[in-house]
């Protein structure tokens, strides 16, 4: 699974709230990880003082030479 950072920003673009999602435990898979990230985005968007929300996805890539 990728890691996600969901950040809520104020009117001037400064971060006011940030949530890291590094793992989602479910067996068997019940929901897609992107649905969880979107739910967190929606929650942050409804928070007082937040005017924009950005979600960034990080994936680790391992290569051998």
N, CA, C and O atoms as a MOPAC input file, in Angstrom:
PM7 MOZYME 1SCF
protein

 N      0.83600 1    -1.18100 1     0.00000 1
 C      0.00000 1     0.00000 1     0.00000 1
 C      0.88000 1     1.24400 1     0.00000 1
 O      1.95400 1     1.26700 1     0.60100 1
 N      0.41400 1     2.24700 1    -0.66800 1
 C      1.08700 1     3.54200 1    -0.67900 1
 C      0.78400 1     4.28300 1     0.61700 1
 O     -0.14200 1     3.92900 1     1.34700 1
 N      1.57100 1     5.30900 1     0.89200 1
 C      1.30000 1     6.20700 1     2.00700 1
 C      0.65600 1     7.46300 1     1.45100 1
 O      0.95500 1     7.88300 1     0.33300 1
 N     -0.22300 1     8.05700 1     2.23100 1
 C     -0.90200 1     9.27600 1     1.81400 1
 C     -0.73800 1    10.34400 1     2.89000 1
 O     -0.74900 1    10.04300 1     4.08400 1
 N     -0.58700 1    11.58700 1     2.45800 1
 C     -0.60600 1    12.74100 1     3.35300 1
 C     -1.73500 1    13.63500 1     2.87100 1
 O     -1.71600 1    14.12300 1     1.74100 1
 N     -2.72200 1    13.84700 1     3.74100 1
 C     -3.86900 1    14.68300 1     3.41000 1
 C     -3.74400 1    15.95600 1     4.24300 1
 O     -3.70100 1    15.89800 1     5.47200 1
 N     -3.68500 1    17.10600 1     3.56700 1
 C     -3.42000 1    18.37600 1     4.23700 1
 C     -4.53300 1    19.36800 1     3.97300 1
 O     -4.93000 1    19.58700 1     2.82900 1
 N     -5.03200 1    19.96600 1     5.04400 1
 C     -6.00200 1    21.05400 1     4.94800 1
 C     -5.27000 1    22.37500 1     5.05700 1
 O     -4.42200 1    22.55500 1     5.93100 1
 N     -5.60300 1    23.30600 1     4.16100 1
 C     -4.92500 1    24.60900 1     4.13400 1
 C     -5.91700 1    25.73900 1     4.36400 1
 O     -7.09900 1    25.62000 1     4.04000 1
 N     -5.42000 1    26.84000 1     4.92900 1
 C     -6.27200 1    28.01000 1     5.17600 1
 C     -6.33100 1    28.91200 1     3.94300 1
 O     -5.85500 1    28.53400 1     2.87200 1
 N     -6.90900 1    30.09300 1     4.09200 1
 C     -7.09000 1    31.02200 1     2.96200 1
 C     -5.77500 1    31.39900 1     2.29000 1
 O     -5.73400 1    31.60600 1     1.07700 1
 N     -4.70700 1    31.48800 1     3.06800 1
 C     -3.41800 1    31.90500 1     2.51300 1
 C     -2.58400 1    30.72500 1     2.02100 1
 O     -1.46500 1    30.91500 1     1.54600 1
 N     -3.11900 1    29.51000 1     2.12900 1
 C     -2.42200 1    28.33800 1     1.63300 1
 C     -1.52000 1    27.65600 1     2.64600 1
 O     -0.83200 1    26.68900 1     2.31900 1
 N     -1.52100 1    28.15700 1     3.87600 1
 C     -0.69900 1    27.54200 1     4.91600 1
 C     -1.38900 1    26.30100 1     5.46800 1
 O     -2.60700 1    26.30700 1     5.64600 1
 N     -0.63300 1    25.23400 1     5.74400 1
 C     -1.23800 1    24.03000 1     6.30300 1
 C     -1.74000 1    24.26200 1     7.72500 1
 O     -1.02800 1    24.82500 1     8.55700 1
 N     -2.96900 1    23.82500 1     7.99900 1
 C     -3.53500 1    23.94400 1     9.34800 1
 C     -3.84500 1    22.57400 1     9.94500 1
 O     -4.03000 1    22.45500 1    11.15600 1
 N     -3.90300 1    21.54300 1     9.10600 1
 C     -4.21900 1    20.19700 1     9.57600 1
 C     -3.63600 1    19.19900 1     8.58900 1
 O     -3.79900 1    19.34800 1     7.37800 1
 N     -2.95900 1    18.18800 1     9.10300 1
 C     -2.36600 1    17.17500 1     8.23900 1
 C     -2.59600 1    15.79500 1     8.83700 1
 O     -2.44500 1    15.60000 1    10.04400 1
 N     -2.96300 1    14.83800 1     7.98900 1
 C     -3.19500 1    13.46000 1     8.42100 1
 C     -2.36500 1    12.54300 1     7.53900 1
 O     -2.39500 1    12.65600 1     6.31300 1
 N     -1.62200 1    11.63000 1     8.16700 1
 C     -0.84700 1    10.62400 1     7.43500 1
 C     -1.58500 1     9.29600 1     7.50300 1
 O     -1.99400 1     8.86200 1     8.57900 1
 N     -1.75400 1     8.65200 1     6.35500 1
 C     -2.34600 1     7.32100 1     6.29500 1
 C     -1.26700 1     6.39000 1     5.74700 1
 O     -0.93100 1     6.43500 1     4.56300 1
 N     -0.73300 1     5.55300 1     6.62300 1
 C      0.34500 1     4.65200 1     6.23300 1
 C     -0.12300 1     3.21900 1     6.05400 1
 O      0.51100 1     2.44400 1     5.33800 1
 N     -1.21700 1     2.86200 1     6.69200 1
 C     -1.72200 1     1.50000 1     6.53400 1
 C     -3.21100 1     1.46600 1     6.85000 1
 O     -3.72700 1     2.25900 1     7.63800 1
 N     -3.87400 1     0.52400 1     6.20800 1
 C     -5.28300 1     0.27300 1     6.45300 1
 C     -5.40500 1    -1.23300 1     6.65200 1
 O     -5.13100 1    -2.01400 1     5.74000 1
 N     -5.81600 1    -1.63000 1     7.84500 1
 C     -5.90900 1    -3.06400 1     8.14700 1
 C     -7.32000 1    -3.55700 1     7.85400 1
 O     -8.29000 1    -3.07200 1     8.43500 1
 N     -7.42400 1    -4.51500 1     6.95700 1
 C     -8.70000 1    -5.14700 1     6.64300 1
 C     -8.42100 1    -6.49000 1     5.99100 1
 O     -7.53800 1    -6.60900 1     5.14200 1
 N     -9.16900 1    -7.48300 1     6.38700 1
 C     -8.97000 1    -8.82200 1     5.83700 1
 C    -10.30400 1    -9.51600 1     5.74500 1
 O    -10.88700 1    -9.76400 1     6.80100 1
 N    -10.82800 1    -9.84300 1     4.64200 1
 C    -10.34300 1    -9.53000 1     3.29700 1
 C    -10.60700 1    -8.06100 1     2.97300 1
 O    -11.30400 1    -7.38900 1     3.73300 1
 N    -10.06900 1    -7.54700 1     1.86700 1
 C    -10.30600 1    -6.14400 1     1.51400 1
 C    -11.79200 1    -5.81800 1     1.43300 1
 O    -12.56300 1    -6.51100 1     0.76900 1
 N    -12.17000 1    -4.75400 1     2.11800 1
 C    -13.56700 1    -4.32700 1     2.16300 1
 C    -13.77600 1    -3.07100 1     1.32700 1
 O    -14.74900 1    -2.96200 1     0.58100 1
 N    -12.85200 1    -2.12900 1     1.45900 1
 C    -12.93500 1    -0.88000 1     0.70000 1
 C    -11.58600 1    -0.59700 1     0.04500 1
 O    -10.54600 1    -1.02300 1     0.54700 1
 N    -11.60400 1     0.11100 1    -1.05900 1
 C    -10.37200 1     0.53500 1    -1.71500 1
 C     -9.69700 1     1.61400 1    -0.87500 1
 O    -10.37100 1     2.41100 1    -0.22400 1
 N     -8.36800 1     1.63800 1    -0.89000 1
 C     -7.64300 1     2.63200 1    -0.10200 1
 C     -7.99500 1     4.05100 1    -0.52600 1
 O     -8.03200 1     4.95100 1     0.31300 1
 N     -8.25100 1     4.26300 1    -1.79900 1
 C     -8.59700 1     5.61100 1    -2.26900 1
 C     -9.93200 1     6.07400 1    -1.66900 1
 O    -10.12600 1     7.27300 1    -1.47000 1
 N    -10.84200 1     5.15700 1    -1.38100 1
 C    -12.10500 1     5.53000 1    -0.73900 1
 C    -11.87600 1     6.01400 1     0.68600 1
 O    -12.54900 1     6.93600 1     1.14600 1
 N    -10.93400 1     5.39800 1     1.38400 1
 C    -10.58900 1     5.83500 1     2.74100 1
 C     -9.96200 1     7.22700 1     2.68500 1
 O    -10.30700 1     8.09800 1     3.48300 1
 N     -9.04600 1     7.43400 1     1.74900 1
 C     -8.39600 1     8.74300 1     1.59600 1
 C     -9.43800 1     9.81000 1     1.26700 1
 O     -9.38700 1    10.91000 1     1.81900 1
 N    -10.37000 1     9.50700 1     0.38700 1
 C    -11.41700 1    10.47800 1     0.04000 1
 C    -12.31500 1    10.80100 1     1.22300 1
 O    -12.77100 1    11.93600 1     1.36100 1
 N    -12.57700 1     9.82000 1     2.07700 1
 C    -13.37700 1    10.07100 1     3.28000 1
 C    -12.64800 1    11.00900 1     4.23100 1
 O    -13.26300 1    11.89500 1     4.82400 1
 N    -11.34500 1    10.81900 1     4.37900 1
 C    -10.54700 1    11.71300 1     5.22800 1
 C    -10.51300 1    13.11200 1     4.61800 1
 O    -10.62600 1    14.10600 1     5.33600 1
 N    -10.35900 1    13.19300 1     3.30600 1
 C    -10.38200 1    14.50200 1     2.61600 1
 C    -11.69900 1    15.22600 1     2.87700 1
 O    -11.70500 1    16.41900 1     3.18000 1
 N    -12.80500 1    14.51200 1     2.76100 1
 C    -14.12300 1    15.11800 1     2.98000 1
 C    -14.26700 1    15.60500 1     4.42100 1
 O    -14.83100 1    16.67100 1     4.66600 1
 N    -13.76000 1    14.82600 1     5.36700 1
 C    -13.82900 1    15.22800 1     6.77600 1
 C    -13.02800 1    16.50300 1     7.01300 1
 O    -13.51200 1    17.43600 1     7.65400 1
 N    -11.79300 1    16.54300 1     6.49100 1
 C    -10.94700 1    17.72400 1     6.66700 1
 C    -11.56700 1    18.93600 1     5.98600 1
 O    -11.50400 1    20.04400 1     6.51900 1
 N    -12.16700 1    18.74100 1     4.81200 1
 C    -12.79100 1    19.85300 1     4.08400 1
 C    -13.92000 1    20.49500 1     4.88700 1
 O    -14.19500 1    21.68300 1     4.72000 1
 N    -14.57200 1    19.73200 1     5.74700 1
 C    -15.66300 1    20.25500 1     6.56500 1
 C    -15.21100 1    20.89900 1     7.86300 1
 O    -16.04700 1    21.33300 1     8.65500 1
 N    -13.91600 1    20.97000 1     8.09800 1
 C    -13.37300 1    21.52900 1     9.33400 1
 C    -13.29100 1    23.05400 1     9.22700 1
 O    -12.89900 1    23.59700 1     8.19400 1
 N    -13.66500 1    23.72800 1    10.30800 1
 C    -13.61900 1    25.19600 1    10.32800 1
 C    -12.19500 1    25.68200 1    10.08100 1
 O    -11.24300 1    25.14900 1    10.65300 1
 N    -12.05300 1    26.68700 1     9.23400 1
 C    -10.75000 1    27.27600 1     8.94600 1
 C    -10.01400 1    26.63100 1     7.78900 1
 O     -8.95400 1    27.10900 1     7.38300 1
 N    -10.56500 1    25.54300 1     7.24800 1
 C     -9.93600 1    24.86600 1     6.11400 1
 C    -10.62700 1    25.31600 1     4.83200 1
 O    -11.84900 1    25.23400 1     4.71200 1
 N     -9.82600 1    25.79700 1     3.86600 1
 C    -10.39000 1    26.29200 1     2.61700 1
 C     -9.99000 1    25.44900 1     1.41100 1
 O    -10.59900 1    25.56500 1     0.34700 1
 N     -8.98000 1    24.60600 1     1.56300 1
 C     -8.61800 1    23.67500 1     0.49500 1
 C     -7.97500 1    22.44200 1     1.11200 1
 O     -7.39800 1    22.50000 1     2.19800 1
 N     -8.08500 1    21.32800 1     0.40000 1
 C     -7.51900 1    20.06900 1     0.87800 1
 C     -6.72500 1    19.43800 1    -0.25500 1
 O     -7.19100 1    19.37200 1    -1.39200 1
 N     -5.51900 1    18.97500 1     0.06700 1
 C     -4.65500 1    18.32400 1    -0.90800 1
 C     -4.28100 1    16.95000 1    -0.36100 1
 O     -3.90000 1    16.81900 1     0.80300 1
 N     -4.39100 1    15.92900 1    -1.20500 1
 C     -3.94000 1    14.58400 1    -0.83400 1
 C     -2.76500 1    14.21700 1    -1.72700 1
 O     -2.85200 1    14.29600 1    -2.95300 1
 N     -1.66500 1    13.81400 1    -1.10100 1
 C     -0.48000 1    13.39900 1    -1.84800 1
 C     -0.23500 1    11.92300 1    -1.59300 1
 O     -0.36400 1    11.44800 1    -0.46500 1
 N      0.11800 1    11.20200 1    -2.64700 1
 C      0.37000 1     9.77100 1    -2.57000 1
 C      1.86600 1     9.51600 1    -2.71500 1
 O      2.51800 1    10.06400 1    -3.60400 1
 N      2.39800 1     8.68000 1    -1.83100 1
 C      3.81600 1     8.32400 1    -1.87300 1
 C      3.92700 1     6.80300 1    -1.98800 1
 O      3.30700 1     6.06400 1    -1.22400 1
 N      4.72000 1     6.35300 1    -2.94700 1
 C      4.96000 1     4.92800 1    -3.11400 1
 C      6.45500 1     4.67200 1    -3.10700 1
 O      7.23200 1     5.44900 1    -3.66200 1
 N      6.84600 1     3.58900 1    -2.48300 1
 C      8.25600 1     3.21400 1    -2.47900 1
 C      8.52400 1     2.32100 1    -3.66500 1
 O      7.80100 1     1.35600 1    -3.91700 1
 N      9.57500 1     2.65600 1    -4.39200 1
 C      9.97200 1     1.85800 1    -5.55000 1
 C     11.36400 1     1.30700 1    -5.25500 1
 O     12.29000 1     2.05800 1    -4.95000 1
 N     11.49600 1     0.00000 1    -5.35100 1
 C     12.77900 1    -0.64900 1    -5.10000 1
 C     13.29100 1    -1.21400 1    -6.41500 1
 O     12.59800 1    -1.96500 1    -7.10000 1
 N     14.50900 1    -0.84100 1    -6.75000 1
 C     15.12200 1    -1.33900 1    -7.97700 1
 C     16.44200 1    -2.02100 1    -7.63300 1
 O     17.09500 1    -1.66300 1    -6.65300 1
 N     16.82100 1    -2.98000 1    -8.42400 1
 C     18.11800 1    -3.61700 1    -8.24600 1
 C     18.97800 1    -3.31800 1    -9.45800 1
 O     18.48200 1    -3.23700 1   -10.58200 1
 N     20.23900 1    -3.15900 1    -9.22500 1
 C     21.16400 1    -2.80400 1   -10.30300 1
 C     22.10100 1    -3.95600 1   -10.55600 1
 O     22.96600 1    -3.86800 1   -11.42800 1

